[in-house]
Amino acid sequence: MTVQASDKPDLATLLARADELRKDERRAVSARMVSVAGHLVGTPLNVIAGRAALIRSNPTPEAIEENVRRIEEQVERLALRIRRLIDYFGLAEPNIARQTVGEALDECQGLYAPIAEKNSISLSIAAGGLESLRIQGSVVSLVLTTLLSLGVRTTKAGHAITLQALERGPQSLVFELTLPGVDAPPKSFERLEPPEHGLRYDASVLETFWVCLGLARRVGGGLEVVGSEGTPGVVVRFECVHD
């Protein structure tokens, strides 16, 4: 079938679809890695629990020595397998290609302004006079676009997302985003721990903040998420260094 020109999706639709696929891919990878980790530790932990039970039921010196030896073997095996997993699938050293603040924000504008407009969301991006400062472009762009992806996906029509660059101190820069459709995390997201029993929080949001925090720290920065006083949503502050 030949697709007529009038039937082809517009740029905003294509960008929105690509962004949705990017989010789905990230979720699929996370789900698979969690499954692998569960399988990795499940068997050794069962063996360790079984040996501990044998020590309790037969506390003779000979039995204790044998069961402790088996527990130590399982611990060593588990540590080795986890280390290999980290070494093989761990992030490579970040690309430190330099980019200006203006270039990074122009990229964000070009990618997400069409999606925001399509969803009737106001998107305001400002460099605050810091356009010429040079930053670690690849990591900064990845963090900012990941956060904007979260923003346009969760913000309701008629609301506004803002992104502005602020200078915090010598060689320290903060990108501050307001995301009106996101609730503040119920606890620290550093360890990617699920909320306490009875609390509900979107796993993809928690995952997004966790990934961005890790990226920020790899380039000497940080990520802070706080409730937005007087307005719905959160304020996200992504700190990084500049030349």
C-alpha positions in Angstrom: 0.0 0.0 0.0 1.3 3.4 -0.9 1.0 6.0 1.9 -0.2 9.3 0.5 1.6 12.5 1.7 -1.5 13.7 3.5 -1.6 10.4 5.5 1.9 10.7 6.8 2.2 11.6 10.5 3.5 15.1 11.2 6.7 15.9 13.0 5.1 16.3 16.4 3.4 12.9 16.1 6.7 11.2 15.1 8.6 12.8 17.9 5.9 11.8 20.4 6.0 8.3 19.2 9.8 8.1 19.3 9.7 9.4 22.8 7.0 6.9 23.9 9.2 4.1 22.4 12.2 5.4 24.3 10.2 5.3 27.6 8.9 1.8 26.8 12.4 0.6 26.0 13.8 1.9 29.3 11.0 0.2 31.2 11.5 -3.1 29.4 15.3 -3.1 30.1 14.7 -2.3 33.8 12.1 -5.1 34.1 14.4 -7.6 32.5 17.4 -6.6 34.6 15.3 -6.9 37.8 14.2 -10.4 36.7 17.8 -11.4 36.0 18.9 -10.1 39.4 16.1 -12.0 41.1 17.1 -15.2 39.4 20.8 -14.6 40.1 20.4 -14.3 43.8 17.4 -16.6 44.4 19.2 -20.0 44.3 22.2 -19.0 46.4 19.9 -17.4 49.0 17.8 -20.5 49.2 21.0 -22.6 49.7 22.2 -20.2 52.4 18.9 -20.3 54.2 18.8 -24.1 54.1 22.4 -24.4 55.5 21.5 -21.9 58.3 18.6 -24.1 59.2 20.8 -27.2 59.3 23.2 -25.4 61.7 20.2 -24.6 64.0 19.0 -28.2 63.9 22.4 -29.9 64.2 24.8 -27.6 66.2 27.7 -30.1 66.4 31.1 -28.6 65.6 31.5 -30.9 62.5 28.1 -30.0 61.1 28.6 -26.3 61.8 32.0 -26.3 60.0 30.6 -28.0 56.9 27.5 -25.8 56.7 29.5 -22.6 57.2 31.9 -23.7 54.4 28.9 -24.2 52.1 27.5 -20.8 53.0 30.8 -19.2 52.3 30.9 -20.9 48.9 27.5 -19.5 48.0 28.4 -16.0 49.2 31.5 -16.0 47.1 29.7 -17.4 44.1 27.0 -14.8 44.4 29.5 -12.0 44.8 31.4 -13.2 41.7 28.3 -13.4 39.5 27.1 -9.9 40.6 30.5 -8.5 39.9 30.6 -10.0 36.4 27.1 -8.7 35.7 28.2 -5.2 36.8 31.4 -5.3 34.8 29.7 -6.5 31.6 26.5 -4.4 31.6 27.7 -1.4 33.6 27.7 2.0 31.9 30.8 2.9 29.9 32.6 6.0 30.8 30.4 9.0 29.8 31.0 10.8 26.6 32.4 14.1 27.7 31.9 15.9 24.4 31.6 19.6 25.2 28.5 21.6 24.4 27.2 25.0 25.3 24.2 25.6 27.5 22.5 27.3 24.6 23.1 24.3 22.3 21.8 21.8 24.9 18.6 23.9 25.5 18.0 24.4 21.8 18.1 20.7 21.4 15.5 20.3 24.2 13.4 23.0 22.5 13.6 21.3 19.1 12.6 17.9 20.4 9.9 18.7 23.0 8.3 21.9 21.9 6.3 20.1 19.1 5.2 17.4 21.5 4.2 19.9 24.1 2.2 21.9 21.6 0.5 18.8 20.3 -0.6 18.0 23.9 -1.7 21.6 24.6 1.1 22.0 27.1 3.1 25.3 27.5 6.8 24.7 27.4 9.2 27.5 28.5 12.9 27.0 28.2 15.3 29.8 29.2 19.1 29.9 29.4 19.2 32.9 31.7 22.1 34.6 30.0 24.3 31.5 30.4 24.1 30.3 26.8 27.9 30.4 26.2 28.9 28.3 29.3 30.4 25.0 28.2 29.1 21.7 29.8 29.5 18.0 29.3 26.9 18.0 26.6 26.0 14.3 26.1 25.2 13.6 29.7 23.4 16.9 30.3 21.3 16.4 27.2 20.4 12.9 28.2 19.3 14.0 31.7 17.4 17.0 30.4 15.6 15.1 27.6 14.7 12.2 30.0 13.2 14.7 32.5 11.3 16.5 29.7 10.1 13.2 28.4 8.6 12.5 31.8 7.2 16.0 31.9 5.3 15.9 28.6 4.0 12.4 29.4 2.5 13.4 32.8 1.4 17.0 32.4 -2.2 17.7 31.6 -3.3 20.0 28.8 -3.4 23.6 29.8 -0.5 23.3 32.3 3.1 24.5 31.9 6.5 22.9 32.1 9.5 25.3 32.6 13.2 24.7 32.3 15.8 27.3 33.2 19.5 27.4 33.7 20.8 29.1 36.9 24.4 29.6 38.0 24.8 28.3 41.6 28.5 29.1 42.2 32.0 28.9 40.7 31.8 26.2 37.9 28.4 25.1 39.2 25.3 25.2 37.1 21.7 24.2 37.9 19.0 23.3 35.5 15.7 23.7 37.2 12.5 22.1 35.9 8.9 22.4 37.0 7.0 19.2 36.3 3.3 19.9 37.3 2.1 16.3 36.6 4.6 14.5 38.8 4.2 13.9 42.6 7.1 14.1 44.9 8.7 10.7 45.6 7.6 9.2 49.0 11.2 8.5 50.0 14.7 8.8 48.7 15.0 7.4 45.2 18.8 6.8 45.4 18.4 3.0 45.9 15.3 2.6 43.7 13.4 1.0 46.6 9.7 0.5 46.2 7.3 2.6 48.4 6.4 1.3 51.8 3.4 -1.1 51.9 0.2 0.6 51.2 1.7 3.6 49.4 1.4 3.9 45.6 3.9 5.7 43.3 4.4 5.3 39.6 7.4 3.0 39.1 8.4 4.7 35.8 8.7 8.1 37.5 10.8 6.6 40.3 13.0 4.9 37.7 13.4 8.1 35.7 14.7 10.1 38.8 17.0 7.2 39.8 18.5 7.0 36.3 19.0 10.8 36.1 20.6 10.9 39.6 23.1 8.2 38.5 24.0 10.1 35.3 24.3 13.4 37.2 26.7 11.8 39.8 28.9 10.3 37.0 29.8 13.8 35.9 30.2 15.3 39.4 26.7 16.6 39.8 23.5 15.7 41.6 19.7 15.7 41.4 17.1 17.0 43.8 13.4 16.6 43.6 11.1 18.7 45.9 7.5 19.5 46.1 6.5 22.7 44.3 5.2 25.1 46.9 1.7 26.5 46.1 1.4 24.7 42.8 1.0 21.1 41.8 3.9 18.9 40.8 7.6 19.0 41.7 10.7 21.1 41.0 13.7 19.1 39.8 17.1 20.6 40.2 19.9 19.0 38.1 23.3 20.3 39.1 26.3 19.9 36.9 29.7 21.6 36.4 30.7 24.0 33.6 34.0 25.3 32.3 
